[in-house]
Amino acid sequence: MYQTMKINNWILEVNTEETKKQYLKEWDLCDCLYCHNFYQATKSLAEAELQFFKQFGINPSKCNHISHFDSQENGLHLYIGCYHIVGKVSAETITIDGAIKIGNSLTACFSNDLEFVPDGFTKPVLQIDFELELPWVL
Ligand SMILES: [Zn+2]
């Protein structure tokens, strides 16, 4: 079932149940050390960040496209990547600073422009582009 969500400047039509099912499918995930750190570290996200993903049915530990940047002054590692949701952006108000900040470590924005969608993901697909700071946990 689709529901309408308004998040900052975006109006989204999302299907949380269907999205959850996509994250239960087998995906080709990168096997490098940086990605393994991401999969592990996202298992203990702070509450605000975790709730952000959960509301869409996303499993944050499952991400098939992530770029890693070396640790920052604060000792955290910056990851940039995208998640996908079954749904679409139905309206968007463009502002200068479009991205939203969630908790202390996550920045995200929504788009109908797609890349790196996992094989077999149910359409229509909406993309979240994110930046996330994580500790090294391995
Ligand atoms: Zn990797």
Backbone and ligand atoms as CSV (ligand in chain L), in Angstrom:
chain,resi,resn,atom,element,x,y,z
A,1,MET,N,N,0.830,-1.198,0.000
A,1,MET,CA,C,0.000,0.000,0.000
A,1,MET,C,C,0.868,1.253,0.000
A,2,TYR,N,N,0.519,2.186,-0.840
A,2,TYR,CA,C,1.289,3.423,-0.905
A,2,TYR,C,C,0.787,4.429,0.121
A,3,GLN,N,N,1.717,5.142,0.710
A,3,GLN,CA,C,1.323,6.233,1.585
A,3,GLN,C,C,2.122,7.474,1.215
A,4,THR,N,N,1.542,8.613,1.531
A,4,THR,CA,C,2.186,9.876,1.213
A,4,THR,C,C,2.947,10.352,2.434
A,5,MET,N,N,4.194,10.735,2.213
A,5,MET,CA,C,5.002,11.270,3.304
A,5,MET,C,C,5.556,12.609,2.882
A,6,LYS,N,N,5.481,13.560,3.805
A,6,LYS,CA,C,6.073,14.856,3.525
A,6,LYS,C,C,7.312,14.995,4.393
A,7,ILE,N,N,8.458,15.147,3.757
A,7,ILE,CA,C,9.710,15.320,4.479
A,7,ILE,C,C,10.381,16.569,3.947
A,8,ASN,N,N,10.467,17.569,4.792
A,8,ASN,CA,C,11.005,18.866,4.367
A,8,ASN,C,C,10.366,19.318,3.063
A,9,ASN,N,N,11.172,19.412,2.018
A,9,ASN,CA,C,10.672,19.951,0.753
A,9,ASN,C,C,10.119,18.901,-0.188
A,10,TRP,N,N,10.125,17.658,0.267
A,10,TRP,CA,C,9.711,16.585,-0.628
A,10,TRP,C,C,8.350,16.015,-0.237
A,11,ILE,N,N,7.579,15.688,-1.243
A,11,ILE,CA,C,6.389,14.870,-1.018
A,11,ILE,C,C,6.637,13.542,-1.715
A,12,LEU,N,N,6.584,12.476,-0.939
A,12,LEU,CA,C,6.936,11.153,-1.446
A,12,LEU,C,C,5.731,10.235,-1.393
A,13,GLU,N,N,5.650,9.359,-2.386
A,13,GLU,CA,C,4.682,8.260,-2.337
A,13,GLU,C,C,5.518,7.001,-2.121
A,14,VAL,N,N,5.351,6.354,-0.973
A,14,VAL,CA,C,6.214,5.215,-0.677
A,14,VAL,C,C,5.413,3.984,-0.273
A,15,ASN,N,N,5.984,2.827,-0.599
A,15,ASN,CA,C,5.383,1.556,-0.223
A,15,ASN,C,C,6.372,0.829,0.697
A,16,THR,N,N,6.155,0.995,1.987
A,16,THR,CA,C,7.101,0.485,2.980
A,16,THR,C,C,7.148,-1.038,3.002
A,17,GLU,N,N,5.976,-1.673,2.910
A,17,GLU,CA,C,5.928,-3.143,2.943
A,17,GLU,C,C,6.700,-3.733,1.768
A,18,GLU,N,N,6.466,-3.166,0.604
A,18,GLU,CA,C,7.128,-3.664,-0.610
A,18,GLU,C,C,8.638,-3.393,-0.536
A,19,THR,N,N,9.005,-2.262,0.039
A,19,THR,CA,C,10.429,-1.932,0.192
A,19,THR,C,C,11.115,-2.950,1.097
A,20,LYS,N,N,10.462,-3.288,2.208
A,20,LYS,CA,C,11.025,-4.290,3.125
A,20,LYS,C,C,11.346,-5.590,2.394
A,21,LYS,N,N,10.429,-5.998,1.513
A,21,LYS,CA,C,10.631,-7.252,0.775
A,21,LYS,C,C,11.865,-7.193,-0.112
A,22,GLN,N,N,12.151,-6.001,-0.658
A,22,GLN,CA,C,13.320,-5.883,-1.546
A,22,GLN,C,C,14.611,-6.121,-0.763
A,23,TYR,N,N,14.608,-5.670,0.495
A,23,TYR,CA,C,15.820,-5.805,1.308
A,23,TYR,C,C,15.998,-7.220,1.851
A,24,LEU,N,N,15.017,-8.082,1.623
A,24,LEU,CA,C,15.161,-9.490,1.983
A,24,LEU,C,C,15.693,-10.315,0.818
A,25,LYS,N,N,15.731,-9.707,-0.371
A,25,LYS,CA,C,16.225,-10.423,-1.550
A,25,LYS,C,C,17.746,-10.558,-1.497
A,26,GLU,N,N,18.262,-11.471,-2.306
A,26,GLU,CA,C,19.719,-11.636,-2.428
A,26,GLU,C,C,20.268,-10.543,-3.328
A,27,TRP,N,N,21.217,-9.761,-2.826
A,27,TRP,CA,C,21.850,-8.724,-3.646
A,27,TRP,C,C,23.323,-9.056,-3.781
A,28,ASP,N,N,23.922,-8.555,-4.845
A,28,ASP,CA,C,25.378,-8.613,-4.966
A,28,ASP,C,C,25.960,-7.471,-4.149
A,29,LEU,N,N,26.618,-7.800,-3.050
A,29,LEU,CA,C,27.192,-6.754,-2.207
A,29,LEU,C,C,28.716,-6.793,-2.305
A,30,CYS,N,N,29.306,-5.635,-2.237
A,30,CYS,CA,C,30.761,-5.529,-2.310
A,30,CYS,C,C,31.384,-6.217,-1.090
A,31,ASP,N,N,32.524,-6.850,-1.330
A,31,ASP,CA,C,33.146,-7.677,-0.308
A,31,ASP,C,C,34.397,-7.030,0.289
A,32,CYS,N,N,34.619,-5.749,0.008
A,32,CYS,CA,C,35.859,-5.133,0.495
A,32,CYS,C,C,35.730,-4.750,1.974
A,33,LEU,N,N,36.866,-4.462,2.576
A,33,LEU,CA,C,36.919,-4.181,4.004
A,33,LEU,C,C,36.093,-2.939,4.378
A,34,TYR,N,N,36.169,-1.907,3.547
A,34,TYR,CA,C,35.440,-0.660,3.817
A,34,TYR,C,C,33.935,-0.907,3.828
A,35,CYS,N,N,33.477,-1.707,2.887
A,35,CYS,CA,C,32.046,-2.009,2.840
A,35,CYS,C,C,31.638,-2.897,4.017
A,36,HIS,N,N,32.501,-3.844,4.377
A,36,HIS,CA,C,32.183,-4.683,5.537
A,36,HIS,C,C,32.079,-3.842,6.806
A,37,ASN,N,N,32.929,-2.844,6.908
A,37,ASN,CA,C,32.818,-1.946,8.066
A,37,ASN,C,C,31.472,-1.214,8.058
A,38,PHE,N,N,31.044,-0.796,6.869
A,38,PHE,CA,C,29.751,-0.121,6.725
A,38,PHE,C,C,28.610,-1.053,7.152
A,39,TYR,N,N,28.625,-2.289,6.648
A,39,TYR,CA,C,27.544,-3.235,6.981
A,39,TYR,C,C,27.454,-3.437,8.501
A,40,GLN,N,N,28.639,-3.534,9.144
A,40,GLN,CA,C,28.666,-3.758,10.593
A,40,GLN,C,C,28.268,-2.503,11.369
A,41,ALA,N,N,28.873,-1.382,11.012
A,41,ALA,CA,C,28.660,-0.148,11.776
A,41,ALA,C,C,27.205,0.323,11.696
A,42,THR,N,N,26.531,0.065,10.567
A,42,THR,CA,C,25.139,0.492,10.438
A,42,THR,C,C,24.190,-0.386,11.263
A,43,LYS,N,N,24.714,-1.464,11.846
A,43,LYS,CA,C,23.875,-2.275,12.739
A,43,LYS,C,C,23.688,-1.614,14.090
A,44,SER,N,N,24.532,-0.636,14.404
A,44,SER,CA,C,24.348,0.073,15.676
A,44,SER,C,C,24.266,1.581,15.460
A,45,LEU,N,N,23.381,1.981,14.571
A,45,LEU,CA,C,23.133,3.398,14.328
A,45,LEU,C,C,22.430,4.034,15.522
A,46,ALA,N,N,22.618,5.333,15.674
A,46,ALA,CA,C,21.866,6.072,16.691
A,46,ALA,C,C,20.380,6.050,16.327
A,47,GLU,N,N,19.537,6.310,17.313
A,47,GLU,CA,C,18.084,6.155,17.160
A,47,GLU,C,C,17.494,6.994,16.013
A,48,ALA,N,N,17.894,8.253,15.916
A,48,ALA,CA,C,17.317,9.140,14.892
A,48,ALA,C,C,17.620,8.609,13.491
A,49,GLU,N,N,18.859,8.204,13.275
A,49,GLU,CA,C,19.276,7.685,11.979
A,49,GLU,C,C,18.552,6.366,11.679
A,50,LEU,N,N,18.481,5.508,12.688
A,50,LEU,CA,C,17.827,4.210,12.509
A,50,LEU,C,C,16.350,4.384,12.152
A,51,GLN,N,N,15.677,5.277,12.871
A,51,GLN,CA,C,14.248,5.508,12.618
A,51,GLN,C,C,14.013,6.067,11.220
A,52,PHE,N,N,14.924,6.912,10.773
A,52,PHE,CA,C,14.799,7.480,9.432
A,52,PHE,C,C,14.719,6.356,8.394
A,53,PHE,N,N,15.626,5.389,8.505
A,53,PHE,CA,C,15.626,4.285,7.541
A,53,PHE,C,C,14.427,3.358,7.743
A,54,LYS,N,N,14.111,3.074,9.005
A,54,LYS,CA,C,13.033,2.133,9.305
A,54,LYS,C,C,11.682,2.596,8.770
A,55,GLN,N,N,11.444,3.904,8.811
A,55,GLN,CA,C,10.141,4.413,8.370
A,55,GLN,C,C,9.875,4.086,6.903
A,56,PHE,N,N,10.946,3.847,6.140
A,56,PHE,CA,C,10.787,3.500,4.722
A,56,PHE,C,C,10.867,2.001,4.466
A,57,GLY,N,N,11.255,1.234,5.482
A,57,GLY,CA,C,11.439,-0.201,5.283
A,57,GLY,C,C,12.835,-0.563,4.801
A,58,ILE,N,N,13.768,0.371,4.920
A,58,ILE,CA,C,15.152,0.124,4.490
A,58,ILE,C,C,15.916,-0.607,5.583
A,59,ASN,N,N,16.699,-1.600,5.187
A,59,ASN,CA,C,17.687,-2.202,6.082
A,59,ASN,C,C,19.010,-1.475,5.817
A,60,PRO,N,N,19.441,-0.599,6.729
A,60,PRO,CA,C,20.614,0.233,6.431
A,60,PRO,C,C,21.912,-0.546,6.270
A,61,SER,N,N,21.932,-1.793,6.740
A,61,SER,CA,C,23.145,-2.600,6.602
A,61,SER,C,C,23.270,-3.223,5.219
A,62,LYS,N,N,22.275,-2.990,4.388
A,62,LYS,CA,C,22.301,-3.575,3.052
A,62,LYS,C,C,22.351,-2.457,2.022
A,63,CYS,N,N,23.522,-2.217,1.494
A,63,CYS,CA,C,23.704,-1.119,0.557
A,63,CYS,C,C,24.665,-1.590,-0.516
A,64,ASN,N,N,24.238,-1.498,-1.776
A,64,ASN,CA,C,25.074,-2.077,-2.829
A,64,ASN,C,C,25.932,-1.042,-3.544
A,65,HIS,N,N,25.875,0.194,-3.085
A,65,HIS,CA,C,26.799,1.160,-3.668
A,65,HIS,C,C,27.226,2.190,-2.636
A,66,ILE,N,N,28.467,2.086,-2.183
A,66,ILE,CA,C,28.973,2.985,-1.161
A,66,ILE,C,C,30.386,3.411,-1.544
A,67,SER,N,N,30.689,4.670,-1.311
A,67,SER,CA,C,32.071,5.133,-1.437
A,67,SER,C,C,32.573,5.496,-0.052
A,68,HIS,N,N,33.796,5.140,0.207
A,68,HIS,CA,C,34.388,5.388,1.523
A,68,HIS,C,C,35.434,6.485,1.429
A,69,PHE,N,N,35.463,7.362,2.419
A,69,PHE,CA,C,36.493,8.392,2.507
A,69,PHE,C,C,37.206,8.240,3.838
A,70,ASP,N,N,38.500,8.493,3.811
A,70,ASP,CA,C,39.307,8.264,5.010
A,70,ASP,C,C,38.809,9.049,6.204
A,71,SER,N,N,39.250,8.598,7.369
A,71,SER,CA,C,38.687,9.145,8.593
A,71,SER,C,C,38.912,10.651,8.699
A,72,GLN,N,N,37.925,11.288,9.290
A,72,GLN,CA,C,37.880,12.737,9.448
A,72,GLN,C,C,38.623,13.136,10.722
A,73,GLU,N,N,38.646,14.434,10.964
A,73,GLU,CA,C,39.241,14.933,12.201
A,73,GLU,C,C,38.580,14.323,13.434
A,74,ASN,N,N,37.277,14.069,13.339
A,74,ASN,CA,C,36.561,13.504,14.483
A,74,ASN,C,C,36.759,11.987,14.603
A,75,GLY,N,N,37.592,11.399,13.734
A,75,GLY,CA,C,37.873,9.973,13.824
A,75,GLY,C,C,36.850,9.101,13.114
A,76,LEU,N,N,35.784,9.713,12.600
A,76,LEU,CA,C,34.753,8.931,11.914
A,76,LEU,C,C,35.072,8.815,10.422
A,77,HIS,N,N,34.523,7.777,9.815
A,77,HIS,CA,C,34.720,7.552,8.389
A,77,HIS,C,C,33.487,8.022,7.635
A,78,LEU,N,N,33.722,8.735,6.559
A,78,LEU,CA,C,32.602,9.247,5.776
A,78,LEU,C,C,32.257,8.268,4.654
A,79,TYR,N,N,30.989,7.932,4.573
A,79,TYR,CA,C,30.496,7.094,3.484
A,79,TYR,C,C,29.461,7.865,2.687
A,80,ILE,N,N,29.534,7.739,1.370
A,80,ILE,CA,C,28.546,8.349,0.489
A,80,ILE,C,C,27.950,7.241,-0.353
A,81,GLY,N,N,26.637,7.233,-0.473
A,81,GLY,CA,C,26.025,6.158,-1.249
A,81,GLY,C,C,24.560,6.416,-1.485
A,82,CYS,N,N,23.857,5.371,-1.879
A,82,CYS,CA,C,22.425,5.525,-2.117
A,82,CYS,C,C,21.664,4.279,-1.676
A,83,TYR,N,N,20.450,4.541,-1.229
A,83,TYR,CA,C,19.493,3.471,-0.926
A,83,TYR,C,C,18.304,3.646,-1.854
A,84,HIS,N,N,17.538,2.585,-1.986
A,84,HIS,CA,C,16.356,2.665,-2.846
A,84,HIS,C,C,15.105,2.262,-2.083
A,85,ILE,N,N,14.000,2.841,-2.509
A,85,ILE,CA,C,12.697,2.626,-1.887
A,85,ILE,C,C,11.709,2.359,-3.017
A,86,VAL,N,N,10.718,1.527,-2.775
A,86,VAL,CA,C,9.630,1.394,-3.737
A,86,VAL,C,C,8.733,2.617,-3.563
A,87,GLY,N,N,8.691,3.453,-4.584
A,87,GLY,CA,C,7.910,4.673,-4.489
A,87,GLY,C,C,8.423,5.719,-5.439
A,88,LYS,N,N,7.942,6.942,-5.264
A,88,LYS,CA,C,8.427,8.019,-6.113
A,88,LYS,C,C,8.324,9.365,-5.397
A,89,VAL,N,N,9.104,10.310,-5.920
A,89,VAL,CA,C,8.993,11.685,-5.456
A,89,VAL,C,C,7.866,12.305,-6.264
A,90,SER,N,N,6.799,12.747,-5.589
A,90,SER,CA,C,5.691,13.300,-6.365
A,90,SER,C,C,5.750,14.814,-6.442
A,91,ALA,N,N,6.452,15.455,-5.527
A,91,ALA,CA,C,6.632,16.905,-5.613
A,91,ALA,C,C,7.867,17.294,-4.838
A,92,GLU,N,N,8.495,18.352,-5.303
A,92,GLU,CA,C,9.741,18.775,-4.701
A,92,GLU,C,C,9.842,20.283,-4.813
A,93,THR,N,N,10.132,20.922,-3.710
A,93,THR,CA,C,10.385,22.353,-3.742
A,93,THR,C,C,11.888,22.526,-3.679
A,94,ILE,N,N,12.446,23.107,-4.692
A,94,ILE,CA,C,13.895,23.265,-4.717
A,94,ILE,C,C,14.306,24.436,-3.826
A,95,THR,N,N,15.197,24.142,-2.920
A,95,THR,CA,C,15.770,25.204,-2.107
A,95,THR,C,C,17.284,25.138,-2.241
A,96,ILE,N,N,17.948,26.145,-1.741
A,96,ILE,CA,C,19.404,26.204,-1.915
A,96,ILE,C,C,20.069,25.023,-1.213
A,97,ASP,N,N,19.682,24.790,0.017
A,97,ASP,CA,C,20.256,23.665,0.733
A,97,ASP,C,C,19.204,22.575,0.844
A,98,GLY,N,N,19.152,21.717,-0.165
A,98,GLY,CA,C,18.074,20.743,-0.258
A,98,GLY,C,C,18.186,19.574,0.694
A,99,ALA,N,N,19.413,19.198,1.045
A,99,ALA,CA,C,19.584,17.977,1.833
A,99,ALA,C,C,19.058,18.165,3.255
A,100,ILE,N,N,18.603,17.079,3.853
A,100,ILE,CA,C,18.157,17.143,5.245
A,100,ILE,C,C,19.174,16.443,6.124
A,101,LYS,N,N,19.278,16.935,7.342
A,101,LYS,CA,C,20.209,16.358,8.297
A,101,LYS,C,C,19.407,15.563,9.315
A,102,ILE,N,N,19.836,14.321,9.551
A,102,ILE,CA,C,19.145,13.459,10.509
A,102,ILE,C,C,20.155,13.048,11.575
A,103,GLY,N,N,19.841,13.369,12.824
A,103,GLY,CA,C,20.770,13.048,13.904
A,103,GLY,C,C,22.094,13.766,13.720
A,104,ASN,N,N,23.141,13.162,14.218
A,104,ASN,CA,C,24.463,13.790,14.137
A,104,ASN,C,C,25.260,13.346,12.923
A,105,SER,N,N,24.846,12.269,12.285
A,105,SER,CA,C,25.768,11.645,11.334
A,105,SER,C,C,25.233,11.480,9.915
A,106,LEU,N,N,23.963,11.777,9.695
A,106,LEU,CA,C,23.366,11.453,8.392
A,106,LEU,C,C,22.844,12.688,7.677
A,107,THR,N,N,23.140,12.771,6.381
A,107,THR,CA,C,22.565,13.778,5.502
A,107,THR,C,C,21.943,13.035,4.330
A,108,ALA,N,N,20.748,13.456,3.905
A,108,ALA,CA,C,20.076,12.696,2.856
A,108,ALA,C,C,19.251,13.595,1.961
A,109,CYS,N,N,19.085,13.182,0.713
A,109,CYS,CA,C,18.103,13.821,-0.151
A,109,CYS,C,C,17.463,12.774,-1.057
A,110,PHE,N,N,16.302,13.101,-1.587
A,110,PHE,CA,C,15.494,12.150,-2.355
A,110,PHE,C,C,15.483,12.520,-3.827
A,111,SER,N,N,15.388,11.516,-4.670
A,111,SER,CA,C,15.403,11.801,-6.098
A,111,SER,C,C,14.731,10.688,-6.886
A,112,ASN,N,N,14.172,11.070,-8.038
A,112,ASN,CA,C,13.682,10.062,-8.982
A,112,ASN,C,C,14.780,9.656,-9.962
A,113,ASP,N,N,15.937,10.314,-9.890
A,113,ASP,CA,C,17.070,9.938,-10.741
A,113,ASP,C,C,17.750,8.733,-10.123
A,114,LEU,N,N,17.871,7.691,-10.901
A,114,LEU,CA,C,18.307,6.417,-10.337
A,114,LEU,C,C,19.672,5.993,-10.838
A,115,GLU,N,N,20.453,5.417,-9.943
A,115,GLU,CA,C,21.657,4.694,-10.327
A,115,GLU,C,C,21.890,3.589,-9.312
A,116,PHE,N,N,22.555,2.527,-9.788
A,116,PHE,CA,C,22.923,1.397,-8.923
A,116,PHE,C,C,21.719,0.739,-8.250
A,117,VAL,N,N,20.575,0.710,-8.922
A,117,VAL,CA,C,19.417,0.008,-8.364
A,117,VAL,C,C,19.711,-1.495,-8.380
A,118,PRO,N,N,19.530,-2.179,-7.245
A,118,PRO,CA,C,19.790,-3.624,-7.217
A,118,PRO,C,C,18.904,-4.359,-8.228
A,119,ASP,N,N,19.447,-5.444,-8.801
A,119,ASP,CA,C,18.683,-6.253,-9.758
A,119,ASP,C,C,17.393,-6.748,-9.111
A,120,GLY,N,N,16.318,-6.680,-9.845
A,120,GLY,CA,C,15.057,-7.245,-9.386
A,120,GLY,C,C,14.285,-6.374,-8.413
A,121,PHE,N,N,14.728,-5.147,-8.190
A,121,PHE,CA,C,14.032,-4.232,-7.282
A,121,PHE,C,C,12.698,-3.833,-7.904
A,122,THR,N,N,11.623,-3.947,-7.134
A,122,THR,CA,C,10.286,-3.638,-7.649
A,122,THR,C,C,10.157,-2.154,-8.006
A,123,LYS,N,N,9.548,-1.879,-9.144
A,123,LYS,CA,C,9.353,-0.499,-9.599
A,123,LYS,C,C,8.001,0.030,-9.133
A,124,PRO,N,N,7.762,1.328,-9.039
A,124,PRO,CA,C,8.718,2.409,-9.297
A,124,PRO,C,C,9.739,2.535,-8.166
A,125,VAL,N,N,10.896,3.086,-8.487
A,125,VAL,CA,C,11.976,3.185,-7.519
A,125,VAL,C,C,12.316,4.654,-7.270
A,126,LEU,N,N,12.502,4.925,-6.010
A,126,LEU,CA,C,12.898,6.265,-5.579
A,126,LEU,C,C,14.243,6.118,-4.885
A,127,GLN,N,N,15.111,7.087,-5.050
A,127,GLN,CA,C,16.475,6.970,-4.531
A,127,GLN,C,C,16.739,7.959,-3.401
A,128,ILE,N,N,17.426,7.475,-2.376
A,128,ILE,CA,C,17.944,8.355,-1.323
A,128,ILE,C,C,19.447,8.428,-1.503
A,129,ASP,N,N,19.959,9.607,-1.735
A,129,ASP,CA,C,21.404,9.807,-1.750
A,129,ASP,C,C,21.800,10.263,-0.360
A,130,PHE,N,N,22.825,9.618,0.197
A,130,PHE,CA,C,23.161,9.941,1.582
A,130,PHE,C,C,24.652,10.138,1.798
A,131,GLU,N,N,24.954,10.822,2.883
A,131,GLU,CA,C,26.294,10.873,3.453
A,131,GLU,C,C,26.151,10.469,4.904
A,132,LEU,N,N,26.993,9.550,5.326
A,132,LEU,CA,C,26.862,9.013,6.678
A,132,LEU,C,C,28.242,8.847,7.302
A,133,GLU,N,N,28.377,9.353,8.501
A,133,GLU,CA,C,29.644,9.209,9.231
A,133,GLU,C,C,29.532,8.030,10.181
A,134,LEU,N,N,30.510,7.141,10.115
A,134,LEU,CA,C,30.463,5.934,10.927
A,134,LEU,C,C,31.818,5.672,11.582
A,135,PRO,N,N,31.798,5.031,12.748
A,135,PRO,CA,C,33.067,4.625,13.352
A,135,PRO,C,C,33.634,3.399,12.632
A,136,TRP,N,N,34.898,3.138,12.839
A,136,TRP,CA,C,35.488,1.898,12.340
A,136,TRP,C,C,35.255,0.835,13.406
A,137,VAL,N,N,34.542,-0.217,13.080
A,137,VAL,CA,C,34.148,-1.197,14.102
A,137,VAL,C,C,34.791,-2.563,13.904
A,138,LEU,N,N,35.526,-2.733,12.824
A,138,LEU,CA,C,36.108,-4.065,12.572
A,138,LEU,C,C,37.386,-4.275,13.361
L,1,ZN,ZN,ZN,33.422,-2.114,-1.124
